[in-house]
Amino acid sequence: MNKEKLEGNWNQLKGKVQEKWGKLTNDDLDVIQGRRDQLL
């Protein structure tokens, strides 16, 4: 997944991540969003 695609689909991706790993909060995902360059 490239950076532009991740940026464009972040909200959709957050929902899918929360479905799969329900313990993650919006705050957790906001931290991940701030570090998404490290994920790529």
C-alpha distance matrix in Angstrom:
0.0 3.8 6.8 8.4 6.4 6.5 10.1 11.0 10.4 11.5 14.8 13.8 11.5 14.5 16.8 15.1 14.9 18.6 19.6 18.4 19.6 22.4 23.8 21.1 22.5 21.3 22.5 20.4 17.2 18.5 18.8 15.2 14.2 16.4 14.8 11.1 11.2 12.5 9.7 7.3
3.8 0.0 3.8 5.7 5.4 6.2 8.7 10.1 10.8 11.8 15.5 15.2 13.3 16.0 18.7 17.6 17.4 20.8 22.2 21.4 22.2 24.8 25.9 22.8 23.9 22.2 23.0 21.2 18.1 18.5 18.7 15.5 13.8 15.5 14.0 10.4 9.7 11.9 10.1 7.1
6.8 3.8 0.0 3.8 5.5 5.1 6.1 8.6 10.0 10.2 14.0 14.6 13.0 15.0 18.1 17.7 17.3 20.3 22.3 21.8 22.2 24.4 25.2 21.8 22.3 20.3 20.8 19.4 16.2 16.0 16.2 13.5 11.2 12.4 11.5 8.1 7.4 10.5 9.5 7.2
8.4 5.7 3.8 0.0 3.8 5.4 5.1 6.1 8.6 9.9 13.2 13.8 13.1 15.4 18.1 18.1 18.3 21.1 22.9 23.0 23.7 25.6 26.7 23.4 23.5 21.0 21.9 21.1 17.6 17.2 18.2 15.7 12.8 14.3 14.3 11.0 10.8 14.1 13.1 10.9
6.4 5.4 5.5 3.8 0.0 3.8 5.4 5.1 6.1 8.3 11.5 11.1 10.4 13.3 15.5 15.1 15.8 18.8 20.0 20.1 21.3 23.3 24.8 21.7 22.2 20.0 21.4 20.4 16.7 17.0 18.3 15.5 13.0 15.3 15.2 11.6 12.2 15.0 12.9 11.0
6.5 6.2 5.1 5.4 3.8 0.0 3.8 5.5 5.3 5.6 9.3 9.6 8.0 10.4 13.1 12.9 12.9 15.8 17.6 17.6 18.3 20.2 21.4 18.2 18.7 16.6 17.9 16.6 13.1 13.5 14.6 11.7 9.4 12.0 11.8 8.2 9.8 12.2 10.0 9.1
10.1 8.7 6.1 5.1 5.4 3.8 0.0 3.8 5.6 5.3 8.6 10.2 9.6 11.1 14.0 14.7 14.8 17.1 19.2 19.8 20.2 21.6 22.6 19.1 18.8 16.1 17.2 16.7 13.1 12.5 14.1 12.0 8.8 10.8 11.7 8.8 10.3 13.4 12.1 11.5
11.0 10.1 8.6 6.1 5.1 5.5 3.8 0.0 3.8 5.9 8.1 8.8 9.5 11.6 13.6 14.4 15.4 17.6 19.2 20.2 21.2 22.3 23.8 20.6 20.3 17.5 19.2 19.0 15.2 14.9 17.1 15.0 11.9 14.3 15.4 12.4 13.9 16.9 15.2 14.3
10.4 10.8 10.0 8.6 6.1 5.3 5.6 3.8 0.0 3.8 5.7 5.3 6.0 8.6 10.2 10.7 12.0 14.3 15.5 16.6 17.8 19.0 20.8 17.9 17.8 15.4 17.6 17.1 13.3 13.9 16.2 13.9 11.3 14.5 15.4 12.3 14.6 16.9 14.5 14.2
11.5 11.8 10.2 9.9 8.3 5.6 5.3 5.9 3.8 0.0 3.8 5.5 5.0 6.0 8.7 9.9 10.2 12.1 14.2 15.2 15.7 16.7 18.0 14.8 14.5 12.0 13.9 13.4 9.7 10.1 12.5 10.4 7.9 11.2 12.4 9.9 12.8 14.8 12.7 13.3
14.8 15.5 14.0 13.2 11.5 9.3 8.6 8.1 5.7 3.8 0.0 3.8 5.4 5.0 6.4 8.8 9.9 10.7 12.6 14.5 15.1 15.3 16.9 14.0 13.1 10.4 13.1 13.4 9.8 10.3 13.5 12.2 9.9 13.3 15.0 13.0 16.3 18.1 16.0 16.9
13.8 15.2 14.6 13.8 11.1 9.6 10.2 8.8 5.3 5.5 3.8 0.0 3.8 5.4 5.3 6.5 8.8 10.1 10.9 12.8 14.3 14.8 17.2 14.7 14.6 12.7 15.7 15.4 11.9 13.3 16.2 14.2 12.5 16.1 17.2 14.7 17.7 19.3 16.6 17.2
11.5 13.3 13.0 13.1 10.4 8.0 9.6 9.5 6.0 5.0 5.4 3.8 0.0 3.8 5.4 5.1 6.1 8.6 9.9 10.7 11.9 13.2 15.3 12.7 13.3 11.9 14.5 13.3 9.9 11.9 14.1 11.5 10.5 14.2 14.6 12.0 15.1 16.2 13.2 14.1
14.5 16.0 15.0 15.4 13.3 10.4 11.1 11.6 8.6 6.0 5.0 5.4 3.8 0.0 3.8 5.5 5.1 6.1 8.6 10.0 10.2 10.8 12.4 9.5 9.6 8.1 10.9 10.1 6.8 9.1 11.6 9.8 9.2 12.9 13.8 12.1 15.7 16.5 13.9 15.6
16.8 18.7 18.1 18.1 15.5 13.1 14.0 13.6 10.2 8.7 6.4 5.3 5.4 3.8 0.0 3.8 5.5 5.2 6.2 8.8 9.9 9.7 12.3 10.4 10.5 9.5 13.0 12.5 9.8 12.2 14.9 13.4 12.9 16.6 17.6 15.8 19.4 20.1 17.3 18.9
15.1 17.6 17.7 18.1 15.1 12.9 14.7 14.4 10.7 9.9 8.8 6.5 5.1 5.5 3.8 0.0 3.8 5.4 5.1 6.3 8.5 9.5 12.5 11.0 12.3 12.2 15.3 13.9 11.3 14.3 16.4 14.1 14.1 17.9 18.1 15.9 19.2 19.6 16.3 17.7
14.9 17.4 17.3 18.3 15.8 12.9 14.8 15.4 12.0 10.2 9.9 8.8 6.1 5.1 5.5 3.8 0.0 3.8 5.4 5.2 5.8 7.6 9.8 8.0 9.9 10.4 12.9 10.9 8.7 12.2 13.6 11.2 12.1 15.7 15.5 13.9 17.3 17.1 13.9 16.0
18.6 20.8 20.3 21.1 18.8 15.8 17.1 17.6 14.3 12.1 10.7 10.1 8.6 6.1 5.2 5.4 3.8 0.0 3.8 5.5 5.0 4.8 7.3 6.0 7.4 8.5 11.5 10.1 8.7 12.1 13.9 12.5 13.5 16.9 17.3 16.2 19.9 19.6 16.9 19.3
19.6 22.2 22.3 22.9 20.0 17.6 19.2 19.2 15.5 14.2 12.6 10.9 9.9 8.6 6.2 5.1 5.4 3.8 0.0 3.8 5.7 5.5 9.1 9.2 10.8 12.0 15.2 13.9 12.5 15.8 17.7 16.0 16.9 20.4 20.6 19.2 22.7 22.4 19.3 21.3
18.4 21.4 21.8 23.0 20.1 17.6 19.8 20.2 16.6 15.2 14.5 12.8 10.7 10.0 8.8 6.3 5.2 5.5 3.8 0.0 3.8 5.9 9.0 9.3 12.0 13.7 16.3 14.1 13.0 16.7 17.7 15.6 17.1 20.5 20.0 18.5 21.7 21.0 17.7 19.8
19.6 22.2 22.2 23.7 21.3 18.3 20.2 21.2 17.8 15.7 15.1 14.3 11.9 10.2 9.9 8.5 5.8 5.0 5.7 3.8 0.0 3.8 5.6 6.1 9.4 11.8 13.8 11.3 11.0 14.8 15.4 13.7 15.8 18.8 18.3 17.5 20.9 19.7 16.9 19.6
22.4 24.8 24.4 25.6 23.3 20.2 21.6 22.3 19.0 16.7 15.3 14.8 13.2 10.8 9.7 9.5 7.6 4.8 5.5 5.9 3.8 0.0 3.8 5.4 7.7 10.4 12.8 11.2 11.4 14.9 16.0 15.1 16.9 19.8 20.0 19.5 23.1 22.2 19.6 22.4
23.8 25.9 25.2 26.7 24.8 21.4 22.6 23.8 20.8 18.0 16.9 17.2 15.3 12.4 12.3 12.5 9.8 7.3 9.1 9.0 5.6 3.8 0.0 3.8 6.3 9.9 11.1 9.4 10.8 14.0 14.4 14.1 16.6 18.9 19.0 19.3 22.8 21.5 19.4 22.6
21.1 22.8 21.8 23.4 21.7 18.2 19.1 20.6 17.9 14.8 14.0 14.7 12.7 9.5 10.4 11.0 8.0 6.0 9.2 9.3 6.1 5.4 3.8 0.0 3.8 6.8 8.0 5.9 7.0 10.3 10.8 10.5 12.8 15.2 15.4 15.7 19.3 18.3 16.4 19.6
22.5 23.9 22.3 23.5 22.2 18.7 18.8 20.3 17.8 14.5 13.1 14.6 13.3 9.6 10.5 12.3 9.9 7.4 10.8 12.0 9.4 7.7 6.3 3.8 0.0 3.8 5.2 5.1 6.4 8.6 10.0 10.7 12.3 14.4 15.6 16.2 19.9 19.5 18.0 21.1
21.3 22.2 20.3 21.0 20.0 16.6 16.1 17.5 15.4 12.0 10.4 12.7 11.9 8.1 9.5 12.2 10.4 8.5 12.0 13.7 11.8 10.4 9.9 6.8 3.8 0.0 3.8 5.4 5.0 6.1 8.7 9.7 10.1 12.3 14.2 14.7 18.4 18.7 17.3 20.1
22.5 23.0 20.8 21.9 21.4 17.9 17.2 19.2 17.6 13.9 13.1 15.7 14.5 10.9 13.0 15.3 12.9 11.5 15.2 16.3 13.8 12.8 11.1 8.0 5.2 3.8 0.0 3.8 5.4 5.0 6.4 8.7 9.7 10.8 12.8 14.2 17.6 17.6 17.0 20.1
20.4 21.2 19.4 21.1 20.4 16.6 16.7 19.0 17.1 13.4 13.4 15.4 13.3 10.1 12.5 13.9 10.9 10.1 13.9 14.1 11.3 11.2 9.4 5.9 5.1 5.4 3.8 0.0 3.8 5.5 5.2 6.4 8.7 10.1 11.0 12.3 15.7 15.1 14.2 17.5
17.2 18.1 16.2 17.6 16.7 13.1 13.1 15.2 13.3 9.7 9.8 11.9 9.9 6.8 9.8 11.3 8.7 8.7 12.5 13.0 11.0 11.4 10.8 7.0 6.4 5.0 5.4 3.8 0.0 3.8 5.3 4.9 6.0 8.6 9.7 10.0 13.7 13.7 12.3 15.3
18.5 18.5 16.0 17.2 17.0 13.5 12.5 14.9 13.9 10.1 10.3 13.3 11.9 9.1 12.2 14.3 12.2 12.1 15.8 16.7 14.8 14.9 14.0 10.3 8.6 6.1 5.0 5.5 3.8 0.0 3.8 5.4 4.9 6.3 8.8 9.8 13.2 13.8 13.4 16.0
18.8 18.7 16.2 18.2 18.3 14.6 14.1 17.1 16.2 12.5 13.5 16.2 14.1 11.6 14.9 16.4 13.6 13.9 17.7 17.7 15.4 16.0 14.4 10.8 10.0 8.7 6.4 5.2 5.3 3.8 0.0 3.8 5.4 5.2 6.5 8.7 11.8 11.6 11.8 14.9
15.2 15.5 13.5 15.7 15.5 11.7 12.0 15.0 13.9 10.4 12.2 14.2 11.5 9.8 13.4 14.1 11.2 12.5 16.0 15.6 13.7 15.1 14.1 10.5 10.7 9.7 8.7 6.4 4.9 5.4 3.8 0.0 3.8 5.3 5.0 5.9 9.3 9.0 8.4 11.5
14.2 13.8 11.2 12.8 13.0 9.4 8.8 11.9 11.3 7.9 9.9 12.5 10.5 9.2 12.9 14.1 12.1 13.5 16.9 17.1 15.8 16.9 16.6 12.8 12.3 10.1 9.7 8.7 6.0 4.9 5.4 3.8 0.0 3.8 5.3 5.1 8.5 9.8 9.3 11.4
16.4 15.5 12.4 14.3 15.3 12.0 10.8 14.3 14.5 11.2 13.3 16.1 14.2 12.9 16.6 17.9 15.7 16.9 20.4 20.5 18.8 19.8 18.9 15.2 14.4 12.3 10.8 10.1 8.6 6.3 5.2 5.3 3.8 0.0 3.8 5.8 8.0 9.2 10.2 12.3
14.8 14.0 11.5 14.3 15.2 11.8 11.7 15.4 15.4 12.4 15.0 17.2 14.6 13.8 17.6 18.1 15.5 17.3 20.6 20.0 18.3 20.0 19.0 15.4 15.6 14.2 12.8 11.0 9.7 8.8 6.5 5.0 5.3 3.8 0.0 3.8 5.5 5.6 7.0 9.5
11.1 10.4 8.1 11.0 11.6 8.2 8.8 12.4 12.3 9.9 13.0 14.7 12.0 12.1 15.8 15.9 13.9 16.2 19.2 18.5 17.5 19.5 19.3 15.7 16.2 14.7 14.2 12.3 10.0 9.8 8.7 5.9 5.1 5.8 3.8 0.0 3.8 5.2 5.0 6.6
11.2 9.7 7.4 10.8 12.2 9.8 10.3 13.9 14.6 12.8 16.3 17.7 15.1 15.7 19.4 19.2 17.3 19.9 22.7 21.7 20.9 23.1 22.8 19.3 19.9 18.4 17.6 15.7 13.7 13.2 11.8 9.3 8.5 8.0 5.5 3.8 0.0 3.8 5.4 5.4
12.5 11.9 10.5 14.1 15.0 12.2 13.4 16.9 16.9 14.8 18.1 19.3 16.2 16.5 20.1 19.6 17.1 19.6 22.4 21.0 19.7 22.2 21.5 18.3 19.5 18.7 17.6 15.1 13.7 13.8 11.6 9.0 9.8 9.2 5.6 5.2 3.8 0.0 3.8 5.5
9.7 10.1 9.5 13.1 12.9 10.0 12.1 15.2 14.5 12.7 16.0 16.6 13.2 13.9 17.3 16.3 13.9 16.9 19.3 17.7 16.9 19.6 19.4 16.4 18.0 17.3 17.0 14.2 12.3 13.4 11.8 8.4 9.3 10.2 7.0 5.0 5.4 3.8 0.0 3.8
7.3 7.1 7.2 10.9 11.0 9.1 11.5 14.3 14.2 13.3 16.9 17.2 14.1 15.6 18.9 17.7 16.0 19.3 21.3 19.8 19.6 22.4 22.6 19.6 21.1 20.1 20.1 17.5 15.3 16.0 14.9 11.5 11.4 12.3 9.5 6.6 5.4 5.5 3.8 0.0
